[in-house]
Amino acid sequence: YLHSNDIVHGDLRGANILINQDWSACLTDFGLSGFSDATANQTSSKRAGSIYWIAPELLAPEQFKTRFTRTPASDVYAFACVCLELYTGHPPFSELSEVTAMLKIIAGERVKQPSDGTLPDPLWQDVTLYWAQDPTVRPISKAVVQNMIRPAAEQKTPVPFPIPDVRTFEGFHQNGKVGDPDLHNF
């Protein structure tokens, strides 16, 4: 919906997605949102946002020969990170410092598919496409939605959904790092 109206969220992550009583996802925290590059002429030099979910072209625009501009493609990258977060309880590289994670993301490194089977192969294939290093390779959000609807429509039995430990998300929200030891000492 947002992208079809030339609006980019700019800070898509698990903590900014709320689930209402009807189990519908609702986006929050539009503090970094704006009009997509298709309609806006101004860009920000501020790299605010959550490092673990930020697309590589936003972390190092000079390396990608672009301007620092949040785009639908950078939201699609963040959505890939949210998919991993939903299934594992952690965004990519959350066990690393922000600087180390940032360097890995810029270098094109991505986390490996969880070996415990929590992330099904078809979804993992989509995730790897969504967080492609080259933003022009990432699908548009309409295609992402189609990819999400297709498996649900074909599913004959419900897929078990892991419910991560709430303290994990509180740790990120309050301190910016999963497993922060100070979180357990309050």
URNOR-V837294 format. One record per pair of residues at least 12 apart in sequence whose ideal C-beta (glycine too) atoms are under 10 Angstrom apart, sorted by sequence separation. I is the first residue (numbers start at 0). GAP is how many residues later the second one is. D is the distance in Angstrom with one decimal. If there is no record, write none. Layout:
# URNOR-V837294
I_GAP_D ; I_GAP_D
This chain:
# URNOR-V837294
15_12_5.1 ; 16_12_9.5 ; 31_12_8.6 ; 46_12_7.2 ; 56_12_8.7 ; 57_12_6.7 ; 79_12_8.4 ; 80_12_9.4 ; 91_12_8.5 ; 92_12_7.2 ; 111_12_9.7 ; 112_12_9.4 ; 166_12_9.0 ; 167_12_9.8 ; 170_12_4.5 ; 173_12_9.4 ; 14_13_8.4 ; 15_13_4.4 ; 46_13_9.8 ; 56_13_9.8 ; 57_13_8.8 ; 77_13_9.3 ; 80_13_9.8 ; 91_13_7.7 ; 125_13_8.6 ; 129_13_9.7 ; 164_13_9.9 ; 166_13_9.5 ; 169_13_6.5 ; 170_13_8.9 ; 14_14_7.8 ; 15_14_8.7 ; 31_14_8.6 ; 46_14_9.1 ; 56_14_8.2 ; 112_14_8.4 ; 128_14_9.3 ; 129_14_6.6 ; 163_14_9.9 ; 11_15_7.3 ; 15_15_9.6 ; 54_15_8.5 ; 57_15_10.0 ; 112_15_8.3 ; 128_15_9.1 ; 167_15_9.1 ; 10_16_9.5 ; 12_16_8.6 ; 15_16_9.7 ; 31_16_6.0 ; 44_16_9.4 ; 53_16_9.3 ; 54_16_8.3 ; 56_16_7.9 ; 57_16_5.6 ; 92_16_8.3 ; 94_16_9.6 ; 110_16_9.7 ; 166_16_6.3 ; 169_16_10.0 ; 10_17_9.5 ; 11_17_9.2 ; 30_17_8.0 ; 31_17_5.8 ; 56_17_6.8 ; 91_17_9.2 ; 92_17_8.9 ; 93_17_9.2 ; 109_17_8.8 ; 125_17_9.6 ; 129_17_8.8 ; 166_17_7.6 ; 8_18_6.2 ; 10_18_5.7 ; 30_18_9.5 ; 31_18_9.6 ; 42_18_9.1 ; 54_18_7.0 ; 55_18_9.2 ; 91_18_6.6 ; 92_18_6.4 ; 109_18_7.0 ; 125_18_7.7 ; 128_18_8.6 ; 8_19_9.7 ; 9_19_9.2 ; 10_19_8.1 ; 54_19_4.0 ; 57_19_8.5 ; 91_19_4.6 ; 8_20_8.3 ; 9_20_8.0 ; 10_20_6.9 ; 11_20_9.5 ; 53_20_7.4 ; 54_20_8.4 ; 56_20_8.4 ; 57_20_9.6 ; 90_20_9.1 ; 110_20_9.5 ; 8_21_6.8 ; 9_21_8.1 ; 10_21_4.4 ; 11_21_9.6 ; 28_21_9.9 ; 46_21_6.7 ; 48_21_8.3 ; 52_21_9.5 ; 54_21_8.3 ; 55_21_7.7 ; 89_21_9.1 ; 109_21_6.1 ; 125_21_5.1 ; 7_22_9.9 ; 8_22_9.9 ; 9_22_3.5 ; 10_22_7.6 ; 44_22_9.2 ; 45_22_8.1 ; 52_22_9.8 ; 54_22_3.7 ; 109_22_9.3 ; 124_22_9.3 ; 125_22_8.0 ; 6_23_8.6 ; 8_23_7.4 ; 9_23_5.0 ; 42_23_9.6 ; 43_23_9.6 ; 44_23_6.0 ; 53_23_7.8 ; 54_23_6.9 ; 87_23_8.9 ; 109_23_8.5 ; 7_24_8.6 ; 8_24_5.1 ; 9_24_6.5 ; 42_24_4.9 ; 43_24_6.5 ; 52_24_7.9 ; 53_24_7.2 ; 80_24_9.6 ; 89_24_9.9 ; 107_24_9.3 ; 108_24_9.4 ; 122_24_8.7 ; 125_24_10.0 ; 1_25_7.6 ; 7_25_6.1 ; 8_25_9.2 ; 42_25_5.7 ; 43_25_8.1 ; 48_25_9.3 ; 52_25_4.4 ; 54_25_9.4 ; 107_25_4.4 ; 121_25_8.7 ; 122_25_8.8 ; 125_25_9.0 ; 0_26_9.4 ; 6_26_6.1 ; 7_26_6.0 ; 42_26_4.6 ; 43_26_8.1 ; 51_26_9.4 ; 52_26_9.0 ; 54_26_9.1 ; 83_26_9.3 ; 87_26_5.8 ; 104_26_8.9 ; 106_26_9.0 ; 107_26_9.3 ; 6_27_7.4 ; 7_27_7.3 ; 41_27_9.2 ; 42_27_8.6 ; 52_27_9.0 ; 53_27_8.7 ; 83_27_6.9 ; 86_27_7.2 ; 105_27_9.1 ; 1_28_9.2 ; 5_28_9.5 ; 6_28_6.3 ; 7_28_4.9 ; 49_28_8.5 ; 52_28_4.5 ; 76_28_9.2 ; 87_28_8.8 ; 104_28_8.9 ; 121_28_9.1 ; 122_28_7.5 ; 5_29_5.3 ; 6_29_6.8 ; 7_29_8.2 ; 36_29_9.6 ; 39_29_7.8 ; 48_29_8.6 ; 51_29_6.5 ; 52_29_7.1 ; 80_29_9.7 ; 83_29_9.3 ; 86_29_9.9 ; 88_29_9.2 ; 121_29_6.1 ; 4_30_8.9 ; 5_30_4.6 ; 7_30_9.8 ; 36_30_8.3 ; 39_30_9.6 ; 79_30_8.8 ; 80_30_9.5 ; 83_30_8.2 ; 87_30_6.0 ; 1_31_7.7 ; 4_31_9.0 ; 5_31_8.9 ; 49_31_9.0 ; 52_31_9.8 ; 86_31_4.9 ; 87_31_7.1 ; 119_31_8.2 ; 5_32_5.5 ; 6_32_9.1 ; 7_32_9.0 ; 36_32_5.0 ; 51_32_9.8 ; 52_32_8.2 ; 85_32_9.8 ; 86_32_4.7 ; 121_32_9.9 ; 2_33_6.9 ; 5_33_4.6 ; 35_33_8.5 ; 36_33_8.3 ; 37_33_8.8 ; 51_33_8.5 ; 85_33_9.2 ; 86_33_8.6 ; 1_34_8.9 ; 4_34_9.6 ; 5_34_8.2 ; 9_34_9.4 ; 15_34_8.7 ; 35_34_8.0 ; 36_34_5.4 ; 37_34_8.7 ; 83_34_9.6 ; 2_35_9.8 ; 14_35_8.0 ; 33_35_9.0 ; 34_35_9.7 ; 35_35_6.0 ; 36_35_8.7 ; 83_35_7.0 ; 91_35_9.6 ; 12_36_8.5 ; 13_36_9.6 ; 33_36_6.5 ; 35_36_5.8 ; 36_36_9.6 ; 82_36_7.7 ; 86_36_7.6 ; 122_36_9.6 ; 10_37_7.8 ; 11_37_9.3 ; 12_37_5.1 ; 15_37_9.2 ; 32_37_8.0 ; 35_37_9.5 ; 85_37_9.8 ; 86_37_9.3 ; 9_38_8.6 ; 10_38_5.0 ; 11_38_9.0 ; 14_38_9.7 ; 31_38_6.8 ; 35_38_9.8 ; 51_38_8.6 ; 52_38_5.9 ; 9_39_6.7 ; 10_39_6.4 ; 12_39_7.6 ; 13_39_8.6 ; 35_39_9.1 ; 51_39_4.0 ; 52_39_8.2 ; 83_39_9.5 ; 91_39_7.8 ; 119_39_7.6 ; 12_40_4.5 ; 50_40_9.2 ; 51_40_6.1 ; 82_40_6.5 ; 83_40_9.0 ; 86_40_9.1 ; 11_41_6.5 ; 12_41_9.4 ; 49_41_7.8 ; 51_41_6.1 ; 82_41_8.8 ; 10_42_7.6 ; 11_42_9.9 ; 32_42_9.5 ; 50_42_8.7 ; 51_42_5.8 ; 58_42_9.5 ; 59_42_8.4 ; 63_42_9.0 ; 117_42_9.7 ; 10_43_8.7 ; 50_43_10.0 ; 58_43_5.4 ; 59_43_9.4 ; 62_43_6.6 ; 82_43_7.6 ; 83_43_6.3 ; 118_43_9.8 ; 9_44_9.5 ; 51_44_8.9 ; 53_44_9.9 ; 58_44_8.9 ; 62_44_9.7 ; 82_44_5.0 ; 117_44_6.1 ; 50_45_9.8 ; 59_45_8.8 ; 81_45_9.6 ; 50_46_9.3 ; 51_46_7.6 ; 55_46_8.9 ; 58_46_6.0 ; 59_46_4.7 ; 79_46_7.9 ; 80_46_8.5 ; 83_46_10.0 ; 115_46_9.9 ; 50_47_4.4 ; 53_47_9.5 ; 57_47_9.6 ; 58_47_5.3 ; 59_47_9.6 ; 78_47_9.7 ; 79_47_4.7 ; 82_47_7.3 ; 83_47_8.6 ; 9_48_9.1 ; 49_48_9.1 ; 50_48_8.5 ; 53_48_7.9 ; 55_48_9.6 ; 57_48_10.0 ; 78_48_8.8 ; 79_48_7.7 ; 81_48_9.5 ; 82_48_9.1 ; 50_49_10.0 ; 51_49_5.8 ; 55_49_5.1 ; 56_49_9.2 ; 79_49_8.0 ; 80_49_8.6 ; 50_50_5.8 ; 51_50_9.0 ; 54_50_8.0 ; 55_50_5.2 ; 79_50_3.5 ; 80_50_6.7 ; 50_51_5.5 ; 53_51_7.3 ; 55_51_8.4 ; 78_51_5.9 ; 79_51_3.8 ; 52_52_9.7 ; 55_52_7.1 ; 77_52_8.9 ; 78_52_8.6 ; 79_52_8.7 ; 51_53_8.4 ; 55_53_9.8 ; 75_53_9.0 ; 76_53_6.5 ; 77_53_8.7 ; 50_54_8.0 ; 75_54_5.2 ; 76_54_5.1 ; 46_55_9.6 ; 74_55_9.8 ; 75_55_8.1 ; 76_55_7.9 ; 75_56_8.9 ; 76_56_9.4 ; 24_57_9.9 ; 72_57_9.5 ; 11_58_9.9 ; 76_58_7.3 ; 79_58_8.3 ; 9_59_9.9 ; 10_59_8.6 ; 72_59_9.0 ; 75_59_8.2 ; 78_59_9.4 ; 9_60_4.2 ; 7_61_8.7 ; 8_61_8.0 ; 9_61_9.3 ; 72_61_9.2 ; 73_61_6.9 ; 76_61_6.4 ; 82_61_9.8 ; 7_62_4.7 ; 11_62_8.8 ; 15_62_9.5 ; 16_62_10.0 ; 72_62_3.8 ; 75_62_4.6 ; 78_62_7.9 ; 7_63_6.1 ; 8_63_9.3 ; 11_63_5.5 ; 71_63_9.2 ; 72_63_7.3 ; 74_63_9.4 ; 75_63_6.6 ; 7_64_6.0 ; 9_64_7.5 ; 10_64_9.3 ; 11_64_9.0 ; 70_64_6.8 ; 72_64_8.9 ; 73_64_8.8 ; 75_64_7.6 ; 79_64_9.0 ; 6_65_9.2 ; 7_65_9.3 ; 8_65_9.2 ; 9_65_7.3 ; 11_65_8.9 ; 12_65_6.5 ; 16_65_6.9 ; 72_65_4.9 ; 75_65_6.2 ; 78_65_6.4 ; 82_65_9.1 ; 5_66_8.7 ; 7_66_7.2 ; 8_66_5.4 ; 11_66_3.9 ; 12_66_9.6 ; 15_66_8.9 ; 71_66_8.6 ; 72_66_9.0 ; 74_66_6.9 ; 7_67_5.7 ; 10_67_7.7 ; 11_67_6.0 ; 13_67_8.7 ; 14_67_9.8 ; 70_67_9.6 ; 71_67_9.9 ; 72_67_8.3 ; 75_67_9.0 ; 2_68_9.2 ; 3_68_9.5 ; 6_68_9.6 ; 9_68_8.5 ; 11_68_9.9 ; 12_68_7.0 ; 13_68_5.7 ; 16_68_9.5 ; 71_68_6.6 ; 72_68_9.2 ; 75_68_6.0 ; 2_69_4.4 ; 8_69_7.7 ; 11_69_8.1 ; 12_69_6.2 ; 13_69_9.9 ; 16_69_8.7 ; 63_69_8.9 ; 65_69_8.1 ; 71_69_5.8 ; 74_69_9.4 ; 78_69_9.5 ; 1_70_8.4 ; 2_70_9.7 ; 8_70_9.4 ; 11_70_6.1 ; 13_70_9.7 ; 14_70_9.2 ; 63_70_8.5 ; 71_70_9.7 ; 13_71_4.5 ; 63_71_7.8 ; 2_72_6.9 ; 12_72_7.1 ; 13_72_6.6 ; 71_72_9.7 ; 1_73_7.8 ; 2_73_8.7 ; 88_73_7.3 ; 86_74_8.4 ; 87_74_7.9 ; 88_74_8.7 ; 89_74_7.9 ; 93_74_8.8 ; 13_75_8.9 ; 55_75_8.8 ; 85_75_8.1 ; 86_75_6.4 ; 88_75_3.0 ; 13_76_9.4 ; 14_76_9.8 ; 54_76_7.8 ; 55_76_9.6 ; 56_76_8.7 ; 85_76_8.3 ; 87_76_7.5 ; 88_76_6.4 ; 13_77_7.3 ; 54_77_9.6 ; 55_77_6.0 ; 56_77_8.7 ; 57_77_9.4 ; 85_77_10.0 ; 86_77_8.8 ; 88_77_9.7 ; 93_77_9.5 ; 12_78_6.8 ; 52_78_9.8 ; 54_78_9.2 ; 55_78_9.2 ; 56_78_5.4 ; 85_78_8.0 ; 88_78_9.9 ; 89_78_6.8 ; 93_78_7.6 ; 97_78_7.4 ; 55_79_8.3 ; 56_79_9.9 ; 84_79_8.2 ; 88_79_5.0 ; 89_79_9.7 ; 97_79_8.2 ; 54_80_6.6 ; 87_80_9.6 ; 88_80_8.0 ; 96_80_8.1 ; 90_81_7.8 ; 95_81_9.4 ; 89_82_8.6 ; 93_82_9.9 ; 94_82_8.9 ; 54_83_8.6 ; 84_83_9.3 ; 93_83_7.3 ; 94_83_7.1 ; 84_84_8.9 ; 93_84_4.4 ; 94_84_7.6 ; 93_85_8.1 ; 84_87_9.2 ; 90_87_8.0 ; 89_88_5.3 ; 88_89_8.0 ; 89_89_8.7 ; 84_93_9.8 ; 51_120_8.4 ; 49_122_8.1 ; 51_124_9.0 ; 50_125_8.5 ; 51_125_9.4 ; 49_126_7.8 ; 51_126_9.0 ; 7_133_10.0 ; 3_136_9.6 ; 2_137_7.2 ; 3_137_7.8 ; 2_138_4.4 ; 3_138_7.4 ; 1_139_7.9 ; 2_139_7.7 ; 0_140_8.8 ; 2_141_9.4 ; 2_142_9.8 ; 0_144_9.4 ; 13_150_8.7 ; 13_154_9.4 ; 14_154_6.0 ; 13_155_6.4 ; 14_155_9.3 ; 12_156_9.9 ; 14_157_6.3 ; 13_158_7.9 ; 14_158_5.3 ; 12_159_8.3 ; 13_159_9.6 ; 12_160_10.0
